[in-house]
Amino acid sequence: MNDYIGFVYIWTNKINGKKYIGLHKGKVDDGYIGSGVLFKRAIDKHGIESFNRQILYFEYESEENLYQREFDIINEFNAVKDREFYNTTNYDPKYVEFQKGARTRVFSDETKELIRQARTGTIALEETKQKMSESQKNRIFSEEHRKKLSDSQKGDKNHQSGKKWYNNGEIDKTFYPDERPDGWVLGRLRGVFKGKDNPFYGKTHTNETKKKISESRKRK
């Protein structure tokens, strides 16, 4: 009994009945509990005293056999897919190598190439293009949405000419043609700033200023 190299265990939450399956390379009484992320969160929440542990299997020959037995038992309970378990993953020993007591996932050349493409964005880019293309093909607008688009396009046309000057007989103001209030007519008031009311009354422009004004008018 004392010469086993490890064992497979199952913890059961006495409060809600949820379980966790795992393995440990060591002894039953060495203080090891478990490494599952959700399982450890449950322990932090409920306390280890709220759990019971049962030993399902002892391994005496090799670590490979121990990992294989854990893999098989997790599958037997369907623990990864069953919500009554805290298990979230189950590594197939065929794709795991053991080095210095630790297990590392082993990928085939095909899988390595897919990982490389994913990291460089090749796969993501192609998948995104495909999804965008399918989305555009399957895009269906409701009548309400089509009306909004139509109204929006009409509004753009009405505003293409830009704002213009209008007056109501007292003041000048700019409006878009389709937004002109009643009583306002196209054009600006004349003579409001003639004579002494003009801020430039009695002033003359220099040749340089006249040249700038002329160039400005030409650009307009």
DRENBA-999393 format. One record per residue (C-alpha): y negated, z, x. Coordinates in Angstrom, 2 decimals, always signed. Example, Ala and Ser with C-alpha at 12.3 -4.5 7.8 and 13.67 -1.06 7.14 Angstrom:
<marbas>
marba v=+4.50	w=+7.80	u=+12.30
marba v=+1.06	w=+7.14	u=+13.67
</marbas>
This chain:
<marbas>
marba v=+0.00	w=+0.00	u=+0.00
marba v=-2.43	w=+0.81	u=+2.83
marba v=-1.93	w=-2.47	u=+4.65
marba v=-3.64	w=-4.68	u=+2.05
marba v=-6.66	w=-6.65	u=+3.27
marba v=-8.51	w=-6.80	u=-0.01
marba v=-8.28	w=-6.81	u=-3.78
marba v=-9.59	w=-8.39	u=-6.97
marba v=-11.22	w=-6.01	u=-9.46
marba v=-12.80	w=-5.99	u=-12.90
marba v=-15.64	w=-3.68	u=-13.97
marba v=-16.17	w=-2.93	u=-17.67
marba v=-19.43	w=-1.67	u=-19.16
marba v=-18.54	w=+1.25	u=-21.44
marba v=-21.75	w=+0.74	u=-23.44
marba v=-21.55	w=-2.92	u=-24.41
marba v=-18.08	w=-3.98	u=-23.23
marba v=-19.33	w=-6.67	u=-20.82
marba v=-17.22	w=-7.25	u=-17.69
marba v=-17.50	w=-8.46	u=-14.13
marba v=-14.73	w=-9.87	u=-11.92
marba v=-14.99	w=-9.92	u=-8.14
marba v=-13.16	w=-9.37	u=-4.88
marba v=-13.58	w=-7.05	u=-1.92
marba v=-12.23	w=-7.29	u=+1.61
marba v=-11.72	w=-3.62	u=+2.26
marba v=-10.33	w=-0.46	u=+0.71
marba v=-10.52	w=+0.74	u=-2.86
marba v=-12.30	w=+3.96	u=-1.91
marba v=-14.82	w=+2.65	u=+0.66
marba v=-17.73	w=+2.75	u=-1.81
marba v=-18.03	w=-0.99	u=-2.49
marba v=-19.16	w=-1.85	u=-6.03
marba v=-19.94	w=-5.55	u=-6.40
marba v=-22.39	w=-8.34	u=-5.53
marba v=-23.01	w=-10.25	u=-8.76
marba v=-26.72	w=-10.59	u=-9.56
marba v=-26.43	w=-9.88	u=-13.29
marba v=-23.83	w=-7.21	u=-12.64
marba v=-26.13	w=-5.34	u=-10.23
marba v=-28.98	w=-5.55	u=-12.73
marba v=-26.72	w=-3.99	u=-15.36
marba v=-25.85	w=-1.17	u=-12.96
marba v=-29.53	w=-0.53	u=-12.28
marba v=-30.14	w=-0.41	u=-16.03
marba v=-27.15	w=+1.64	u=-17.21
marba v=-26.00	w=+3.44	u=-14.05
marba v=-22.63	w=+3.13	u=-12.32
marba v=-21.30	w=+6.02	u=-14.40
marba v=-21.42	w=+3.68	u=-17.41
marba v=-18.75	w=+1.42	u=-15.85
marba v=-14.99	w=+1.63	u=-15.33
marba v=-13.16	w=-0.31	u=-12.61
marba v=-9.63	w=-1.66	u=-12.75
marba v=-7.77	w=-3.27	u=-9.82
marba v=-6.19	w=-6.56	u=-10.87
marba v=-4.66	w=-7.76	u=-7.60
marba v=-4.00	w=-6.66	u=-4.00
marba v=-3.79	w=-9.22	u=-1.17
marba v=-1.70	w=-8.50	u=+1.94
marba v=-1.53	w=-11.81	u=+3.81
marba v=-4.80	w=-13.74	u=+4.19
marba v=-8.42	w=-13.98	u=+3.08
marba v=-7.75	w=-17.51	u=+1.82
marba v=-5.16	w=-16.15	u=-0.63
marba v=-7.56	w=-13.43	u=-1.73
marba v=-10.32	w=-15.92	u=-2.55
marba v=-7.82	w=-18.20	u=-4.27
marba v=-6.57	w=-15.35	u=-6.46
marba v=-10.13	w=-14.36	u=-7.41
marba v=-10.87	w=-18.00	u=-8.30
marba v=-7.76	w=-18.22	u=-10.48
marba v=-8.39	w=-14.92	u=-12.27
marba v=-12.02	w=-15.80	u=-13.07
marba v=-10.78	w=-19.06	u=-14.56
marba v=-8.06	w=-17.29	u=-16.54
marba v=-10.69	w=-15.11	u=-18.20
marba v=-13.14	w=-18.05	u=-18.46
marba v=-15.61	w=-15.50	u=-17.13
marba v=-18.35	w=-17.91	u=-16.04
marba v=-18.76	w=-19.43	u=-19.51
marba v=-17.96	w=-16.33	u=-21.56
marba v=-21.12	w=-14.36	u=-22.40
marba v=-19.08	w=-11.17	u=-22.40
marba v=-18.96	w=-11.40	u=-18.58
marba v=-21.63	w=-10.96	u=-15.92
marba v=-20.10	w=-13.70	u=-13.73
marba v=-22.28	w=-16.77	u=-13.18
marba v=-20.37	w=-18.75	u=-10.49
marba v=-16.84	w=-19.42	u=-9.29
marba v=-16.31	w=-21.21	u=-5.98
marba v=-13.18	w=-23.30	u=-5.57
marba v=-11.53	w=-22.20	u=-2.26
marba v=-10.80	w=-25.87	u=-1.54
marba v=-14.51	w=-26.31	u=-0.86
marba v=-15.03	w=-23.08	u=+1.06
marba v=-14.45	w=-22.42	u=+4.74
marba v=-14.04	w=-18.98	u=+6.25
marba v=-15.89	w=-18.05	u=+9.44
marba v=-16.09	w=-14.55	u=+10.86
marba v=-15.22	w=-12.97	u=+7.56
marba v=-17.82	w=-14.93	u=+5.56
marba v=-17.27	w=-17.88	u=+3.27
marba v=-19.42	w=-21.01	u=+3.37
marba v=-19.35	w=-23.89	u=+0.92
marba v=-18.03	w=-27.17	u=+2.33
marba v=-19.40	w=-30.47	u=+0.99
marba v=-17.80	w=-33.90	u=+1.12
marba v=-19.67	w=-36.77	u=+2.80
marba v=-20.51	w=-38.17	u=-0.66
marba v=-21.94	w=-34.85	u=-1.81
marba v=-23.92	w=-34.50	u=+1.43
marba v=-25.47	w=-37.93	u=+0.85
marba v=-26.45	w=-36.99	u=-2.72
marba v=-28.05	w=-33.78	u=-1.42
marba v=-29.95	w=-35.75	u=+1.24
marba v=-31.25	w=-38.22	u=-1.34
marba v=-32.26	w=-35.42	u=-3.68
marba v=-34.20	w=-33.68	u=-0.90
marba v=-36.04	w=-36.89	u=+0.06
marba v=-36.88	w=-37.55	u=-3.58
marba v=-34.90	w=-40.81	u=-3.86
marba v=-32.72	w=-39.68	u=-6.76
marba v=-35.52	w=-37.86	u=-8.50
marba v=-37.77	w=-40.92	u=-8.29
marba v=-35.17	w=-43.29	u=-9.74
marba v=-34.21	w=-40.86	u=-12.49
marba v=-37.86	w=-40.33	u=-13.37
marba v=-38.47	w=-44.09	u=-13.61
marba v=-35.43	w=-44.49	u=-15.84
marba v=-36.48	w=-41.63	u=-18.12
marba v=-40.02	w=-42.98	u=-18.39
marba v=-38.72	w=-46.45	u=-19.26
marba v=-36.39	w=-45.10	u=-21.94
marba v=-39.17	w=-42.90	u=-23.30
marba v=-41.50	w=-45.88	u=-23.73
marba v=-38.78	w=-47.93	u=-25.42
marba v=-37.99	w=-45.18	u=-27.88
marba v=-41.58	w=-44.19	u=-28.55
marba v=-42.42	w=-44.30	u=-32.26
marba v=-45.88	w=-43.52	u=-33.58
marba v=-46.50	w=-42.00	u=-37.00
marba v=-48.93	w=-43.72	u=-39.36
marba v=-51.38	w=-40.87	u=-38.84
marba v=-51.22	w=-41.25	u=-35.06
marba v=-51.68	w=-45.02	u=-35.33
marba v=-54.76	w=-44.54	u=-37.52
marba v=-56.25	w=-42.15	u=-34.96
marba v=-55.64	w=-44.69	u=-32.20
marba v=-57.23	w=-47.43	u=-34.31
marba v=-60.28	w=-45.29	u=-35.12
marba v=-60.61	w=-44.35	u=-31.47
marba v=-60.55	w=-48.01	u=-30.40
marba v=-63.14	w=-48.89	u=-33.05
marba v=-65.36	w=-46.08	u=-31.80
marba v=-65.11	w=-47.41	u=-28.25
marba v=-66.27	w=-50.85	u=-29.43
marba v=-69.21	w=-49.37	u=-31.34
marba v=-70.32	w=-47.55	u=-28.20
marba v=-69.94	w=-50.49	u=-25.84
marba v=-73.60	w=-51.48	u=-26.21
marba v=-74.70	w=-47.99	u=-25.10
marba v=-77.61	w=-45.96	u=-26.39
marba v=-80.85	w=-47.61	u=-27.51
marba v=-84.37	w=-46.37	u=-28.17
marba v=-85.37	w=-45.67	u=-31.77
marba v=-88.42	w=-44.08	u=-33.40
marba v=-89.22	w=-42.42	u=-36.72
marba v=-92.92	w=-43.16	u=-36.59
marba v=-93.72	w=-39.97	u=-34.69
marba v=-91.35	w=-39.67	u=-31.72
marba v=-88.97	w=-41.81	u=-29.68
marba v=-85.30	w=-40.92	u=-29.16
marba v=-82.07	w=-42.61	u=-28.00
marba v=-78.94	w=-43.02	u=-30.16
marba v=-75.78	w=-45.05	u=-30.14
marba v=-76.19	w=-47.87	u=-32.68
marba v=-73.56	w=-46.40	u=-35.01
marba v=-75.12	w=-42.92	u=-34.83
marba v=-78.71	w=-43.87	u=-35.74
marba v=-80.06	w=-41.54	u=-38.51
marba v=-81.71	w=-42.96	u=-41.61
marba v=-85.42	w=-43.61	u=-41.21
marba v=-85.21	w=-44.46	u=-37.51
marba v=-86.01	w=-48.02	u=-36.44
marba v=-85.16	w=-49.87	u=-33.26
marba v=-87.84	w=-49.77	u=-30.55
marba v=-90.29	w=-47.33	u=-29.04
marba v=-93.72	w=-46.31	u=-30.29
marba v=-96.61	w=-48.23	u=-28.80
marba v=-99.99	w=-46.86	u=-27.79
marba v=-98.97	w=-43.20	u=-27.77
marba v=-99.69	w=-42.87	u=-24.10
marba v=-102.54	w=-45.31	u=-23.82
marba v=-105.93	w=-44.48	u=-22.36
marba v=-106.65	w=-40.92	u=-21.28
marba v=-103.37	w=-39.67	u=-22.77
marba v=-101.46	w=-41.64	u=-20.15
marba v=-100.68	w=-39.40	u=-17.15
marba v=-101.41	w=-42.33	u=-14.81
marba v=-104.84	w=-43.01	u=-16.35
marba v=-107.35	w=-43.82	u=-13.60
marba v=-104.66	w=-43.92	u=-10.91
marba v=-103.55	w=-46.91	u=-8.88
marba v=-100.24	w=-47.63	u=-7.26
marba v=-99.91	w=-48.41	u=-3.61
marba v=-98.38	w=-51.73	u=-2.56
marba v=-95.23	w=-49.90	u=-1.52
marba v=-94.93	w=-48.21	u=-4.93
marba v=-95.55	w=-51.51	u=-6.72
marba v=-92.80	w=-53.13	u=-4.65
marba v=-90.33	w=-50.34	u=-5.59
marba v=-91.23	w=-50.66	u=-9.28
marba v=-90.71	w=-54.43	u=-9.11
marba v=-87.31	w=-54.07	u=-7.42
marba v=-86.28	w=-51.44	u=-9.94
marba v=-87.17	w=-53.71	u=-12.88
marba v=-85.23	w=-56.60	u=-11.32
marba v=-82.10	w=-54.43	u=-11.00
marba v=-82.40	w=-53.40	u=-14.65
</marbas>
